[in-house]
Structure formats: structure tokens, C-alpha cells
Amino acid sequence: MAAKLSEKEIKARLARFRSAFVASPFLKAVLNELDECRELSKLGGDPECIIVTGDAGAGKTSLINKYLELNARNDSYEGTYIPVLSTTLPGEANSVALFQQILSDLGHPYPFESSNEVALRKQIKELAWNCRLELIIIDEFQHLIERKSLKILKETANSIKSLIVDTKIPMALFGMPYSSVILDSVSQLSSRFERRRTLSPFRISTDSELHKYQGFLSMFEKLMDLPEPSELASEEMHRRLYAYSSGNFRKLKNLLNDTYKDALENGESYISQKRLAETASKRSSVITRSNNPFLLPMNKLKILEPGEYVGWEDYNHGKGVNVRFKDKPKELSFQDVF
């Protein structure tokens, strides 16, 4: 047992761990590409745009938050400088709602007064120029797609294209994998988003993918800074963690957040399998002693690796939109992972 920390120190450590951005080479490349879109767009020609997709919990929001942290807005006596604007779409959004939300996030005093698209684009252009805006990030982009007809998809796509043309500001879209449907509904918009990146869940069926996953676990453990090694990337522990999370970044990180908190509060010097078992059962009522991946014998673990089209299963097909993907997780046998 380690010496128990004060409540203040526990909160400080938890804050550092929960907010830490663990970047793989791929995530660093996406951050650099956002910079590249901004810099190239300043040189003239068509703005360089990008779309980043991934299933829920893949790390899209963490990536956006990190980029905003690196490019924070600045208020001074000379005015407000907003190098990067991030806006999140509400459900059932349309292009008018999107433009109104952008105005609101830019600080317009009456963003919802007009519902005229042309007038809204003009206001965005003027305010963006005053704030020296260099990149617009739109999160939850799939909300422009869900339960929409093909006709509405095309109208929305044309509206977004017009905003890019009017403002000359590059756009970065973040959303579920099926967000690409709206881009592909209009060729002129699709051609503006040739840069397409996908945040995939962890997979472990190949050596290269397994090493990436183990690398993340090692970085998480290092960030915990506990007196003794927890060996999260060891053969047994990383399999159990994968059986719990199926490679979903958010599910894995949330488990480690709570486990780390419990370990600190109980003065434990490392993350034990027992602590993980207890925390997992607290987090989910469906995890019982008979199916807890941190209690089962290794040969009884059920390890499901996400399928190729993970994230498409919640897609609601609109009238005239016929996109169907049949996919299912790949269940790995004991021999596959040992």
C-alpha cells in the first residue's frame, strides 16, 4: 500500500490524467493536417477542407479539444481573435440552424434573428473576417444527415459549399462514419473534402495493431505515475482490458479513469486486476461475477473485435438514400490471441 494522498492531491492527479491527450502518430498527423489546411488556404485558391470520421468513443472530441487548446481564442483591447472555431450541431439540425450556431459561437449578439441563408452567410463572413478566423470545425456532422431525404441532403450540401466559397475559410468536419453520405450527395462538395481520415477502434488481430494498442496502455500507465508497475500492456492484462472495451477508446479510458480514482483513494500503489474487476462491475450493471472479464479464466474470455463498418449500425436511412452495410464484430478465439 502507498501512502494515502490528500483530497487536494488526488483531485489534481485525477484532473491531469482525465484531461491528458495521448497521441498516437496517426493522431499527431491529423493535428498537423488541420494546421496544413489553414496554412495552405491562406495562399489562395480553394480552401483545403478535411473530414474526420469515427464511431462514438473513437476519440474525435478529444482530438478537437486538443486542437482548440493549441489554438485558443484571445480577447484583448484590440478585439477578439478566434483562429479556430468549433461548433457542435444539435440533433435534427439543418443548414440554417448550422449557420445560426456558427454566428452564436462567433459572438454575434442576435444569431437567431434571421433565417435567411444568404443573410446568415454574409454575417458569418463579416464576423469571421473581424475575428481573423482561419478554420471552422463542425462536430456531430451526422446530425445534418439523420432522417433526411436525398433532396434535403443535396440542399444542405450546397449550402455548406456556398459558405466555404463565400468565406474562403477551410472547414473540418467531425462525425460518425456515415457523415460521408452528405459529401458524396453533391460532387462539388465531395471534391472539396478529398482529405478524409478515419479514427478506428483499437484492433488486436495483427501484430502491428496489437503493438499500437499496447503502446496506448503503456502511455496511460505512465500518466498514472503510481509507485509500482501495473503492467497494463502485459499479455494477460491487455487481453482482459480488450475483452471489456472491444477496442473502444472512450470505454477503455472511462474504466481507467474510475480505476485510477479508486486506487488513489484507497492508497494503492498500482492498478490491480482485482481493482479493475471491482470498478468494471460498478460502472456497468450488466457485468456480473459470471461474465466479468477481470475475473474469468483466460480461456473463457469473450473478445470481440469491431467489424469494418463499425459506426454505421445506427444510420437511419432517409427516403431515397440507399446505403446498406452488413457487418458484425469478429469474435477472436483463445488461440487467436495467445
N, C-alpha and C positions, 0 to 999 in steps of 0.2 A: 504493500500500500504506500502511496505517495502522501506527502503532507497535504492536508486539505487547504485549498486556496480560499481567500476571502471572496465574498459575493461580488465585489467590485472587479477583482482579477478574473473570476470566472466569466463575468459578462464581457469583459474586454477580450478575453481569448475567444469566446464564442462569436463575438462580433467580427473578429479578424477571420476566423475560419468560415463563417457563413457567407461573408462578403468576398472572400478570396476568389479570384478568377484563375482557374487552372487552364492554361492554354496549351493545346497540342500544336504541332507545326501547322496543321491544317487551319485551326482557329486563328493563329497568328497570320497566316496567309490571307484569310478573309478580312481581317482587320486592315492589313496592308492594302488589300484591293479596294476597300472603301476609301482609303486615302488616295489611291490612284485614280479612282473615279472623280474625286474632287479636283485633283491637280490637272488631269487631262482636260476636264471640262472647262477649266479657266483659259485654255489655249485656243478656244473657238471650236466651231463645228458642232455636231450633235453632242448633247450631254451624254456622258458614259453612265449607264444605269446597270443595276445588278439586282437579282432576286436570290434570296437565301431561304430555302425551304427545309422543313424537317418535322417530324412527328412531335406531338405535345411532349414536353420534357426533354427535348433533344439539346437544349442549351441556347436557343435563339435569343431569349430575353436576357440571359447573362451576357451574351455577345453584344447586344445593343447597349446594355448598361455600361459595359466596359468601354465601349467606343464613346459614349456620352461623357464618361468620366475623363477620358483622354482629351475630349474636345468640349469642355464645359462652356456654357454661355457666360458672358461677363457684362455686368451692369456698371456703368461709370457715368461721370458727368457729361461725357460726350455722347452717351446713348447706350443702347443695348446691342451687344454683339452676340449673335447666335450663329456660330459656324455650322452646327448640326442641329436640325430639328427632328425630334422623334414624336410621332403621334400614334395612338392606338385606336383602331376602329372598333366602335361598338357593334353588337350584333344587328343584323338587318340594315347595315349601312348602305347608302348609295353615294353617287359622286357628289351630290350637293352636300350631304352630311360630312363627307370627307373634306371638302373644301372649307366648310364652316369650322370643322375641328382644327384644321391647319391654321386658320385665322385665329382661333381661340388660343392655340398653343403659341402662336407668334405674339400674342398680347393685344390683339385688336379689341377695342372696348365694346364693340357691338357685333360679334362674329355671326350671330344667328339672325340678324335683322333681315338679310336678303336671302332669297332662294333662287336668284338668277345666276346661272353658271358663269356667264360672261362677266358679270359684275364681280362675282366672287374671285374669279381668276385675276381680274385686274387689281383687286385689293391685295391678293396674295403677292402678286408681282411687285407692287409698290412697297409693301411692308417687308418683303424678303430683301429687296434692294437696300432699304434703310437699315436692316439688321445684318447686312453682309452675309446672308445665308448661302452656304456652299453645298449642302446636302440635305435632302428630305428623306427621313426613314419612316416607312409606314409599316407598323406591326399589325398582326392579326389580319393580314390582307385577304384571307379566305372569306371574311365576312362580306366582302363585295361579291362573292360568288354564290354563297349558300342560298338555295331555294330561289335562284334566278333563272329566267328563261335565256335562251341563246340571244334573243334580240336585246334584252337588257344587258347581258354581258358585253355585247358589242358596243352598245351606247356608253357604258361605263368605261370600257377600254379606250374609246375615242376621247372621252372627257379627260382621262389621265394623260393620254398622248398630247392633248391640247395644252394641259397645264405644263408639261415638260417643254413644249415648243415655246409657249408664251414666256415662261420664267427663265429658260436656259439653265435651269438648276437640275443636276442629276438626282435620281431617285433610287433608293434602296428599299426593296420590298421584302418583308419577312412574313412567312406564313406556313400553313400546312402544305404538304406536298401537292395537293390538288390546286393550289394557288396558280399554278402554271396554266390552268384551263383558261383563265381570263386573258392571259397574254396571247395564247395561241388562237383566241377567237378573232383577233384582228392582226393581220400580218404586219401592219405598220408599227404596232406596239410591240409585237413579238421581236421584230428586228432591233428594237431599241434595248431589249433585255437579253442580249446574246450571252452575257455573263450570268451563268446560273450555277449556284453552289448548293449542295445538299448536306445538311448536318445529319449524319446517320447515327443510330444507336450503336453501342459497343457490340461487337460480334467476336466470337472466340473460336470459330471452326477452322481458321487458318492461323499459322504461326505469326504472321505479321499483324493480324488483327488482335490476336491474343496478347502480343507484346505491347501494343498500344494501350489496351485495357489495363494490363498490369502496371504500365507506366503511370497511368492516371491514379491508380490505387496507391502507388508509392508516393506520388506528389501529395495526395490527400493526407497520407500518414505523416509525411514530413511537416505539413502545415499544422498538424495537431501538436507537435512538439512535446510529446509525452516522454517521461524518463526512460521507459523501456520500449523495445520494438514490439509492434503489434502484428507484424508480418501479414499485412492485408493482401499483399501480392503473392503470398505463398500459394502453392498448388491447392491446398485444401481451402484456405480462406477465400481466394478469389473465385473458386467454383461455387462456394456457398453464397457469396455476395451476388454472383451472377444468377443463381437459382432464385434469389429473392427479387432481383431487379429486372431480369431479362434484358439487361443492357441499357435500360432507360436511365439517362443521366440524372434527371430530377429525382426519380425514385431512389436511386443509389445515394445521391447527395443528401436527400432528406433523412434517410436512415442514418447516415454517418453524422449528420448534424445532431440528431437526437441522441445517438450513442455517445458521441463526444461529450455532450452536455451531461448525460447521466454519469459518465466516467469521471468527469471533473468534480461533480457534486458529491460523489462518493469517494473521492480521494484515490482513485485507481491510477496505476502507473502505466497502463497500456489498455488497448481495446481488446477485450477477451471475447471468445466465441460465446461464452455464457451471457456477457453483456449484450452482444448483438442479438442473441435469441430473445432476451427479455424485452429489448427495445422494439424488435420486429413485432412481437406479439402485442405490445402496447399501441403500435402505430396502426395495426390492422386487426379487426375483429375476425377476419376470415382465417387468420393464421393461428392455428392451434398447436398443441403439443404433437399431434399426429402428422402435421404437414409443415412444421417449422423447419426451414432449410438449415438452420443453425443447430438443430437437434437430431435431424435424421442421419442414419448411416450414409456414408458417401455413395454407396451403390443404390440408394433409394432416392437420391436427389432427382428432381424433375427439372431439367434445364431446357428452356425454350428460347431459341434464337429467333429474333424477329425476321419475318419474310421480307422479300424485296420491296413490296409495296406497302410497308408499314406506314400508317397515317392516312391511307386512302379509305379505310373501312368506314369512317364517319361521313364520307362525302354524300351529300344529298343531291341526287340528280335532278336538275331543273328540266323543265319542258324543253325538248329539243336538244338537250345536252346528253349525249350517249357515251359516257366514259365508264367502262367497267373493267375492274381488275380483280381477278381471282387470286387470292394469296392466302397463305397460312403460315404460322410460325414453324420453324424447323426444330423438332424435338431431338436433342442430342443424347445419344445413349452413353452409358458409363464408359464404354470402350472409345467413344468419340473424343471424350475429354480427358482421358487418362492414358 
